[in-house]
């Protein structure tokens, strides 16, 4: 008797799940059918209203597909701003950041004092920020992100998104600095291969320090300068060694004054000991 009850209950639960799945499938088919109907319609207002519902339901591809059809139609109308901004947001929420940035820029350029001008400027920059690649790759998107976010800060210095934009800029600048650090390190590793790459290392590092003086990679760049100057001194001709090593000593004191507790202190001190052997008091 008990066993029959268990089997019966199991069958009821299975039937309920089957019915639920059938209902969901029917709703999905109905929704899909309606979307196809809207897509083929020439009624811009019908498409716009459906696109807004699709956005709320997180159907972002449906939303921006329909909105692309209506933004041109709505130019000059009271729906022009909202349709263009929603188009940008649909791409943004779907993680299609280059397209999103492009539409956000189109919005604030067309409506510089529009209802959505502040978030549009912010999201234009933040879209580029999210699309910024690893440091070793091309940093065009990173530079665009910094420019857009800085533009947002210039236009809306009291926005509640100011700190988010500033932090994003700092992170992006660190990424650019890291790329320069990697370039400088590459020159250092090449040494004297096909020329004096130590000098190229020093120039690259100095330029990065000047461009990004508050970067978290500044210590690494300054240490690399010290090491590169030391290598130049070691490899220089005898009549230039004393002057080159004096420069190394000056660089050592500059580095240790800036970073008295550096993780590279031991290596820096070893460089100083060798340098002093070549410099008369």
C-alpha positions as CSV (number, residue, x, y, z in Angstrom):
1,X,0.0,0.0,0.0
2,X,2.8,2.4,1.0
3,X,4.8,1.5,-2.1
4,X,1.8,2.3,-4.3
5,X,1.4,5.7,-2.7
6,X,5.0,6.5,-3.4
7,X,4.7,5.5,-7.0
8,X,1.5,7.5,-7.4
9,X,3.0,10.6,-5.8
10,X,6.1,10.3,-8.1
11,X,3.8,10.1,-11.2
12,X,1.9,13.2,-10.0
13,X,5.2,15.2,-9.5
14,X,6.4,14.1,-12.9
15,X,3.1,15.1,-14.5
16,X,3.3,18.6,-12.9
17,X,6.9,19.1,-14.2
18,X,5.8,18.0,-17.7
19,X,2.9,20.4,-17.7
20,X,5.1,23.3,-16.4
21,X,7.7,22.6,-19.2
22,X,4.9,22.5,-21.8
23,X,3.5,25.8,-20.6
24,X,6.9,27.4,-20.7
25,X,7.5,26.0,-24.2
26,X,4.1,27.4,-25.3
27,X,4.9,30.8,-23.8
28,X,8.3,30.8,-25.5
29,X,6.8,29.9,-28.9
30,X,4.1,32.5,-28.4
31,X,6.8,35.1,-27.5
32,X,8.9,34.2,-30.4
33,X,6.0,34.4,-32.7
34,X,5.1,37.8,-31.5
35,X,8.7,39.0,-31.9
36,X,8.7,37.9,-35.5
37,X,5.5,39.7,-36.0
38,X,6.9,42.9,-34.5
39,X,10.1,42.5,-36.5
40,X,8.2,42.5,-39.8
41,X,5.9,45.4,-38.8
42,X,6.3,48.9,-40.2
43,X,4.9,50.4,-37.1
44,X,7.8,52.2,-35.3
45,X,5.9,52.8,-32.1
46,X,4.9,49.1,-31.9
47,X,8.6,48.1,-32.3
48,X,9.7,50.6,-29.8
49,X,7.3,49.5,-27.1
50,X,8.2,45.8,-27.7
51,X,11.9,46.7,-27.6
52,X,11.4,48.3,-24.2
53,X,9.6,45.2,-22.8
54,X,12.3,43.0,-24.3
55,X,15.0,45.1,-22.5
56,X,13.2,44.8,-19.2
57,X,13.0,41.0,-19.8
58,X,16.8,41.0,-20.5
59,X,16.2,40.0,-24.1
60,X,18.9,42.5,-25.3
61,X,19.4,41.1,-28.8
62,X,15.7,41.5,-29.6
63,X,15.8,44.9,-28.0
64,X,18.7,46.4,-30.0
65,X,17.6,44.6,-33.2
66,X,14.2,46.4,-33.1
67,X,15.7,49.7,-31.9
68,X,18.1,49.9,-34.8
69,X,15.1,50.0,-37.0
70,X,13.4,52.9,-35.2
71,X,16.2,55.3,-34.1
72,X,16.3,56.8,-37.6
73,X,12.6,57.0,-37.8
74,X,12.4,58.8,-34.5
75,X,15.0,61.5,-35.3
76,X,13.6,64.8,-34.3
77,X,10.7,63.3,-32.3
78,X,10.1,63.1,-28.6
79,X,11.3,59.5,-28.6
80,X,14.6,60.1,-30.3
81,X,16.6,60.4,-27.1
82,X,15.1,57.4,-25.3
83,X,15.4,55.1,-28.3
84,X,19.0,55.9,-29.0
85,X,20.0,55.6,-25.3
86,X,18.1,52.3,-24.9
87,X,19.9,51.0,-28.0
88,X,23.2,51.8,-26.4
89,X,22.2,50.2,-23.1
90,X,21.0,47.1,-24.9
91,X,24.4,46.5,-26.4
92,X,26.0,47.4,-23.1
93,X,24.0,44.9,-21.1
94,X,24.7,42.3,-23.8
95,X,28.4,42.9,-23.2
96,X,29.0,44.2,-26.7
97,X,31.1,47.1,-25.5
98,X,32.5,48.6,-28.7
99,X,29.0,48.9,-30.1
100,X,27.7,50.3,-26.8
101,X,30.4,52.9,-26.7
102,X,29.7,54.0,-30.2
103,X,26.0,54.5,-29.5
104,X,26.6,56.3,-26.2
105,X,28.9,58.7,-28.0
106,X,26.3,59.2,-30.7
107,X,23.8,60.0,-28.0
108,X,25.8,62.7,-26.1
109,X,27.1,64.2,-29.4
110,X,23.5,64.5,-30.7
111,X,22.0,65.5,-27.3
112,X,24.8,67.2,-25.3
113,X,22.2,68.5,-22.8
114,X,19.8,65.6,-23.1
115,X,18.1,63.7,-20.4
116,X,20.6,60.9,-20.5
117,X,23.7,62.9,-21.3
118,X,25.4,62.2,-18.0
119,X,25.0,58.4,-18.0
120,X,25.8,58.3,-21.7
121,X,29.1,60.0,-21.2
122,X,30.0,57.7,-18.3
123,X,29.0,54.5,-20.0
124,X,30.8,55.5,-23.2
125,X,34.0,55.6,-21.2
126,X,33.2,52.6,-19.1
127,X,32.4,50.5,-22.1
128,X,35.9,51.2,-23.5
129,X,37.2,50.4,-20.0
130,X,35.5,47.0,-20.0
131,X,36.8,46.3,-23.5
132,X,40.4,47.3,-22.6
133,X,42.7,44.3,-23.3
134,X,45.7,42.9,-21.4
135,X,48.7,45.2,-21.2
136,X,50.8,43.3,-23.7
137,X,48.2,43.9,-26.5
138,X,47.3,47.1,-28.4
139,X,46.1,49.8,-26.0
140,X,44.0,51.9,-28.3
141,X,40.8,51.1,-26.4
142,X,42.5,51.9,-23.1
143,X,43.4,55.3,-24.4
144,X,39.9,55.9,-25.6
145,X,38.5,54.9,-22.2
146,X,40.7,57.4,-20.4
147,X,39.8,60.2,-22.8
148,X,36.0,59.4,-22.5
149,X,36.1,59.0,-18.7
150,X,38.1,62.2,-18.3
151,X,35.5,64.0,-20.5
152,X,32.8,62.7,-18.3
153,X,34.6,64.1,-15.2
154,X,35.1,67.4,-16.9
155,X,31.3,67.7,-17.8
156,X,29.9,66.2,-14.6
157,X,32.3,66.8,-11.7
158,X,29.6,66.3,-9.2
159,X,28.2,63.1,-10.5
160,X,27.7,60.2,-8.1
161,X,29.8,58.1,-10.5
162,X,32.9,60.4,-10.2
163,X,34.8,58.0,-7.9
164,X,34.0,55.0,-10.2
165,X,35.3,57.0,-13.2
166,X,38.5,58.1,-11.3
167,X,39.3,54.6,-10.1
168,X,38.8,53.3,-13.7
169,X,41.2,55.9,-15.0
170,X,43.8,55.0,-12.4
171,X,43.5,51.4,-13.3
172,X,43.8,52.1,-17.0
173,X,46.8,54.4,-16.5
174,X,48.5,51.6,-14.5
175,X,47.8,49.3,-17.5
176,X,49.6,51.7,-19.8
177,X,52.4,52.0,-17.4
178,X,52.7,48.2,-17.1
179,X,53.0,48.1,-20.9
180,X,55.8,50.6,-20.8
181,X,57.5,48.7,-18.0
182,X,57.3,45.5,-20.1
183,X,58.8,47.4,-23.1
184,X,61.6,48.7,-20.9
185,X,62.2,45.3,-19.4
186,X,62.4,43.9,-23.0
187,X,65.1,46.4,-23.9
188,X,67.0,45.6,-20.7
189,X,66.9,41.8,-21.5
190,X,68.2,42.5,-25.0
191,X,71.2,44.2,-23.5
192,X,73.7,45.0,-26.2
193,X,72.1,42.9,-28.9
194,X,72.2,45.0,-32.1
195,X,73.0,48.1,-30.2
196,X,72.8,49.7,-26.8
197,X,69.4,48.6,-25.6
198,X,70.2,49.7,-22.0
199,X,69.9,53.3,-23.1
200,X,66.5,52.5,-24.8
201,X,65.4,50.9,-21.5
202,X,66.3,54.1,-19.6
203,X,64.6,56.4,-22.0
204,X,61.4,54.2,-22.0
205,X,61.3,54.0,-18.2
206,X,61.9,57.7,-17.7
207,X,59.2,58.6,-20.1
208,X,56.7,56.3,-18.3
209,X,57.7,57.8,-14.9
210,X,57.1,61.3,-16.3
211,X,53.8,60.4,-18.0
212,X,52.4,58.4,-15.0
213,X,54.1,59.7,-11.9
214,X,51.6,58.1,-9.5
215,X,51.6,54.6,-10.9
216,X,52.0,51.6,-8.7
217,X,54.8,50.5,-11.1
218,X,56.9,53.6,-10.6
219,X,59.3,51.7,-8.1
220,X,59.8,48.9,-10.7
221,X,60.6,51.5,-13.4
222,X,63.1,53.3,-11.2
223,X,64.8,50.1,-10.2
224,X,65.1,49.2,-13.9
225,X,66.7,52.5,-14.6
226,X,69.3,51.9,-11.8
227,X,70.1,48.4,-13.2
228,X,70.3,49.6,-16.8
229,X,72.7,52.5,-15.8
230,X,74.8,50.0,-13.9
231,X,75.1,47.7,-16.9
232,X,76.0,50.7,-19.1
233,X,78.7,51.6,-16.7
234,X,80.1,48.0,-16.5
235,X,80.3,47.8,-20.3
236,X,81.7,51.3,-20.9
237,X,85.3,52.0,-21.9
238,X,87.7,52.7,-19.0
239,X,87.9,56.5,-19.5
240,X,84.1,56.7,-19.0
241,X,83.6,54.2,-16.2
242,X,84.1,56.7,-13.4
243,X,81.6,59.2,-14.7
244,X,79.1,56.4,-15.5
245,X,79.4,54.9,-12.0
246,X,79.0,58.3,-10.4
247,X,75.7,58.4,-12.3
248,X,74.9,55.0,-10.9
249,X,75.6,56.1,-7.4
250,X,73.3,59.2,-7.8
251,X,70.6,56.9,-9.1
252,X,71.0,54.6,-6.2
253,X,70.5,57.4,-3.6
254,X,67.5,58.7,-5.5
255,X,66.0,55.2,-5.5
256,X,66.6,54.4,-1.9
257,X,65.4,57.9,-0.8
258,X,62.1,57.2,-2.6
259,X,61.8,53.6,-1.5
260,X,63.7,53.0,1.8
261,X,62.0,49.7,2.4
262,X,62.0,48.5,-1.2
263,X,62.0,44.8,-1.9
264,X,64.9,45.5,-4.3
265,X,67.0,47.2,-1.6
266,X,69.5,44.3,-1.3
267,X,70.2,44.3,-5.1
268,X,70.5,48.1,-5.1
269,X,73.1,48.0,-2.3
270,X,75.2,45.4,-4.2
271,X,75.2,47.7,-7.2
272,X,76.4,50.6,-4.9
273,X,79.2,48.5,-3.5
274,X,80.6,47.8,-7.0
275,X,80.0,51.3,-8.2
276,X,82.1,52.8,-5.3
277,X,85.1,50.8,-6.4
278,X,85.3,52.8,-9.6
279,X,84.7,56.2,-8.0
280,X,87.4,58.1,-6.1
281,X,86.3,60.1,-3.1
